[in-house]
Amino acid sequence: MPSLILTGHPSSGKTNFAELLAARALAHKSSLIKSTVIINEETARPDKSLRECYANSTEEKLTRSALKSEFDKYVKDPTKLVILDSMNYIKGFRYELHCISKSAGQKHGVIWTLNRDDVAKAWNEQRSKCSSKENYFYTQDMMDELMRRYEPPDQRNRWDRPLYRVDVHSTLEDGAFERLGLSSVNSGNQDSADGDETGMAAEQALNRSVYNMHSLSDAIRGSSQSKVITSSMGTNAGFKRRVGSGFKRAVKKEDGDEVQVEPKSNDQAVEKASENSSVEKAGLNPLQDDKILETSKLPVAKRQVKKMEDLIDAILDSFLLDVQPLKAGLSTTIQRSAESNVLHDVDIVSLKTMNEFLVAQKSISAGGGKIIVRIGSSGQTRAIESKRPVQIAELKRLRRQFVKWVTANPPNDVSEEGIANSFLSYVQNQ
């Protein structure tokens, strides 16, 4: 079945998002989803509380193993939508889930739920006081540790594509922040050049993690966070590193000629710096004064609250209608080994059929023709078009290859006639 993997910091709003996602998927206009299943720590390990699932490294391994087992059990039905509601903060674990979906030949996607750290911690504290479930919250040290160990998804990796980013903070009303005793204005988003709060939230989550490597910050900052990256490597512009122009000579073109502009000497640079410092000390910085005046004249933009339903519908439209199912490769294909008695039968029947083939082809000329080969002990025959006579050495080589191929691909019909037909088809295709 199609699967969507939720990932994000603890207490960032994943469970509420998963429940709403399941409801919207059933009501989607495509009618492709007939039922949904939500997998989380509570369903995978019902005998353990949420805090006990992440108490230590051993419990974390058992939790991931239980989640993966539940995921593997439901992923083969194409009419169900599997939603894995967990942190899934390890990229290696997300790769294992991707391989399970790939071996099943189903659609696979990752949703990164982003939220402010103070909101997540406030929700966790509120849940510790009001939740009816015992130990259904994290300790403060556990939350800080999980946030530091979080490995953000990267759309450059095939197991993290398509990657959908949802900023839960942008869907909260101002009253929700007031009840938590927090401000609705995120100070970290004021530096966003394009006003993309989702991109800033992703970059803040990356800064909290110790796994900021492999130019991941450049990929997050360069690509548009409001769009879904479904191509093999995303946009080319998103992965080009920004190279600073410091210590480089600028090049100007005048009348078709290239003119190299020499950098200023150290004396000129020192003189310019002293002039600027004297102006700043005197309080006569016209550029700064003009900037302050222009900023004061700008109207204060009202915070726009997004609807979670609209974000989910956009994700479902892209995932259900545009994303193609994964194709199983050699690494994810389940290899079936033939039984020992089947290999013994294949060896005997193929040898007998090879001898019958050598006798039958004596009736054709050097240019080839139609031959009748006797298969099995029941007296059945099969007609084969042969373009040329096959030498005995070549036929023995094909028989060895056929027996080796059967060890990983046993025939569906293991009767004498079925094995003989499989061998003749193999020879004819070669």
C-alpha positions, 0 to 999 in steps of 0.5 A: 500500500502507499506509505507516508513516513512522518519524521520530526522532533518529539512533540512537534504535532505528528500524531494530530497531523497523522490523524487528520491526514488519514481522514483527508486521505479517505475523503480524497477526490481520487478515491484511491484510498479505501482504508488507512492504518496509523502505526506508532509506538503505542500500536507497535509496543502496547506494553511500553509507554512512550517514555519507556520506548526511548529510555535507553539505546536498547529500548530504542532498537526494540522500538524501531524493530517493532515499528519496522515489523508493523510497517512490513506487515501492512505495506503490500495492500495497494488500497490502504495508506500506511502512515508511520507516526514516529520520529524516524530520526535516523536516516538509516532507519528511513532507508530500511523503510524505503527498501520495504516499500521498494520490494513491495512495489508501492508508493513511498514518501516522507513528511517532515513536520516542523515546529518551534522548539519552545512550542514542542516543549510546551506541548510536552509539558502540557501533555505530562500534566493533562494526559490520561496515559501514563508516561505519555511524554518525554523528560526535558533531558530526553527531548534535548538529546533526541533533538540533538541526535535528529538526522534531518531528511535530505531530498537529495537521497532517494529514500527521502524523496518525495519530501514534503515539509509542513510547518505546524507553527504556521497553522496555529492561531494566536490564541494557541500561543497565548494559552501556552504563554508564548509569543506567536512571532518567531524571532528566528524567521525575521531574517528570512529573505523570501519570507519562507517560514518553512525553510527557516524552520527546517534550518533551525531544526538542522542547527539543533542537530549534530548531523549538519554535514554533507552540505545539508544546510546548503540544500535546505537553504537553496531549495524552495521549501514550499514546493515538493521535490520529486525529481531525482536530484531536485533543482540544479540551482538548489545544490550549487554551493555559494562561493564567496567573491572575497579576495577575487578581482572583479572583471568589467567589460567596457567596449568589448575589452576585459578590464581587470579592476585592481583591489584597493591598497592597504593604505586606502582601506585603512583610510576608508575604515578610519573615516567610517569610524569617525562618522559613526562616533559622531552619530552622522551615519546617513545610510543607517539613518535612512534605513531606520526611517524607511523601516519605520514607515513600513506597515507591520505585516499581519501574521497569516495562519495557514489551514492544515487541511489545505496543506494536507490536500496539497500533499495528497494531490502530489503523492497520490496523483503524481508519484510513481510506485517504486520498482524493486531492484536486485537488492530488494528482490526476494531470492527464492532458493530451490529445494534439493530434490527439485535441483536433482530432478532438474539435473536429470530431466534437463540431461534427458531433454538435451539428449532428445534435442540432439537426436531430433535436430539430426533431421534438419539441415545446416540452415535450421528448421522445425524439430520435434523434441520428445519431453517427459515419459508420457510421450508428449512432444514439443515443436521448436524452430531452430535457426541452426544446429546446436553443437553438443558443447554449446548445449552442455554449457546452456544446460549448466547455466539453466541448472544454476539459474533454477537455484534462484528461480525455481520453475512453477511447474516442477513436473517432468514435462514442466521442467523439460518445457522450461529447459527448451524455452531457455535454450530457444531464447538463447 
